[in-house]
Structures are given as C-alpha cells and as structure tokens.
Amino acid sequence: MAAVICVTPPLARAQDLGLPDSPVLTVDLNRLFNETLFGERVASELEAESAVLAAENRRIEAELTAEEKELTERRDAMTPAAFREAADAFDAKVQRIRAEQEAKARALADENENAQRRFLGAARPVLERLMLESGASVLLDTRAVLLSSDAVNVTDAAVDRIDDAIGDGSGVSPDAEEAAPEVPIAPQEAPPLVLPPEESE
C-alpha cells in the first residue's frame, strides 16, 4: 500500500502533462534538431552559405576550364619546355584552388557540428526536466534502440519545450557546447567541390 502511495503522484503528474510514465524514454535526435526553431535557423543559414560556395565553385570551374582551353590552343605556338612550364603552373594553381575550396567546405561542416553541440548543450536542461516529470532515468536516441513503443517517444514534446526555452537559439552562448552529450546528429550534405580539369599534356 505504501508503494502505491509513493508511486501514484508522479504517475498522475506525467499523465497530466501528456508525458509517458516510463523509466526509459526515446527521442529522435535528428528530428529534435531539424524540427526545432534552432535547427531550422541553422539549416537556413548553412543552406545560404552552401549556395554561395557552390556558385563560387561553378564560377571557378568555368574559369579554369576556359584557362585550360586557352593554354591548349596556345600549345602549337610554344616550345615544349615553355608549354610544360605553363602547364605545371596551371596544375599548381588548380591544386591550390581545390585545397582552398575544400577548406571552405570543411569549415561549413565544422560550423554545422558546432551548432549541433550548442543545441544539445542548450537543450539538455529541457530534456532533463522532461525526464524528471516522466519519472525516467534514461533517455535514448531512437537510432540506438532496436524495438520500442511509440508511447515512450517524447520527440514532439521535446521539440515544443525546446522552442519555448531557447527559441531559434540565436542567443545561446557558445559555452553551451560544453554541456552537450557526445551524441552525433546526422551531418548535413556538403556543397559540391570544384573539380580540376584534366591535366594538360
């Protein structure tokens, strides 16, 4: 009887809040990030930056292609040594530009990862509160669960609460990353890289 009395209050509270009463809860971390105002803002900013980089890559590729064509057309009027020198310089330029563009793409990927860590750090208190109200002691990423009931999935509730707590996350401090659990979120697709033309002979 004493056990029933002790357990009943948290059961009623979880039900009143529309939360499952379970020692284990699950959450879809990809949805949690992508469907919150924070994640939507980050995705929009990265999409814009990726579009700029992709346009830059296309412009550079067109310029390199035109430069390679011009070098090829000048070949007959050049000595073999002069052409080889010009071709080597062009190839070095291509490799330098490729490295620069790859670095920009990596920077975008790092920016996304850092945003995800800030998000998880800022969201952690919200998730901990949700666990407390549900009487749960464990919160699992759905990707790590083989089988579970939809009843213990609190993604929708978590999205709403995180939006209420941090909005689009523009005011979240970078220090929030330190509180983030080591849980990866699916990476965003990187923008296309510039591909160097085939080496001139």
N, C-alpha and C positions, 0 to 999 in steps of 0.2 A: 504494500500500500504506500509506504514511504517512497519507494522508487517511482511509482506512478505520479505522486505529488511533485517530486523533483523534476520529472521529465515533462510534465504537461505544460508548464508555462512557456518554455522555448518552442514547443511544438505549435502552440496556438499563435505565438508571435510570428514564426516563419510563415504559417498559413495566412495570417492576416496581412503580411507583406507580399503575398503572392510568390513566396520562395519555397523550394522543396525542403523538406526536413530530411537531411541525409548527412552521414559522416563524410561522404565523398561527393564533390561536385565536379562538373566538367565545364570547360569553356573553350570555344573555338578562337584561338589567338589571332588567326588571320582575319576572321570576321571582326573580332574585337578592335583590331587596329583599323581595318579598311572601312568599317561602317560607322566609326565614331567621327565627330567633327574634327578631332585632331588628325586622324588618319586621312580624312578627305582633304584637309588643308595641305598636308604634306604631299599627298598624291598629286594634287593640283599644281603645287609649286614644282615638284620634280618633273611632272609632265611638261610644264612650260620650259624648264631648263633643258630637258632632254630634247625637246623640239628644236630649241636654239642650237644645241650641239649637233643634232642630226642635220640641220640645214647647213651648218658650218662644214660638216663632213662632206656633204654633197658638193658644196662650192669648192672645197679644196680638191676633191676628187676630180671635178671637171677641170680645174686649173692645172692639175698635174697631168691629166690626160692630154690637154692641149699642149702643155710644155713638152711632153714626151713625143707627141706627133711632130712638133716643130723641130725637135732635135733629130728625129728620124729623117725628116725632109732635108735637113742640112748635112746629112751624113756624107753624101756623094761629093760635097764641096769641101770636105775636111780631110786632113790626113788621118790615118788610123790612130796615131798617138793622140792627136787633138780630140778626136771623137771619143776615144777611151777615157780621156781626162774629163770631158764634158759629161759622159755617161756616168762615170764614177761619182762626180759631183751631184748629178741629179739623183742617183740612187741614195747617196748620203742624205740629201735633202728629204727624200721620201721617208727614209727611216726615222729621221729626226721629227718630222711632222707626225708620223704614225705614233711615235712614243709620246708626243705631246697630247695627241687626241685620246690615246689610251689612258693617260694620266687624268685627263678631264673626266672620262667615263668612270674611272675608279673613284674619283672624288665625289661624283654623284652617288655612286653606290655606298660610299662611306657616309655621305650625308643622310641617306635613307636609313642606314643601320643606326646611326647616332640618334636620329629622330625616333626610331623604334625603341631604343633604350630609354630615351627621355619619356616616351609614352608609357612604357611598362613601369618605370620608376614612379611617375605621377599617378598611374592607375593602381599601384599596389595598395595604398591605404583604402581605396574604394573596394577592391577585391577582398581585402582582409575584413572589412566591415560586413560585406555580403556574406562571407564565410561565417562570421560570428553570429549574424542574425539567422543563418540557416542551421547553426549548430554543427557546422562541418569543421573537420580538422585537416582536410586535404582538398586541394583544387588541382585538377589535372587538365593538361592540354588534350583536346579530343584526339589529336594525332598520336598520342601515346596510349590510347585506350583501344582495346580490341573490340569489346562489346560494352554497351551501356544503355541505360534507358534515357529517352529524351527528357524525362521528368527531372533529371539531375543536371541538365544542361542549362546554365544560367547566363548564356551569352547575351540574350536580348536584354535581360535585366541589367547586366553589367554595362552594356553599351549606353543605356539610358542614364545610369548613375554616373558613368564617367563623363558623359556630355554635360550633365548638371554640375559636376565637380570642377572640371577643367576647361570646358568649352572646346574651342579649336586648338587649345594648347599653346597659343602664341605667347602667353605669359609664363609658361613653365620654364623654370630655371634649368640650365644645362646640368646643374648639380643633381637633378633628379635621376640622371643616368646611374649614379652610384647606388641607388636603391633598387635598380632593376634586377630581376632574377635573370639567370643565364638561360633564357629560353629564346631560340631563334624564331623569327617570323619569316614567312616566305619572301625571298628577295624580289625586288622589282626588276623588270626586264631592262637591261642596259641598252642605251641608244646604239645604233649601228656605228661601227668604227670605219674610218676611211681606209680603203684598201689600196695599196700602192699599185701602180701599173706594172706590167711585167717588165723585167729588167731589159734594158735596151742592149742590143748586141753591136 
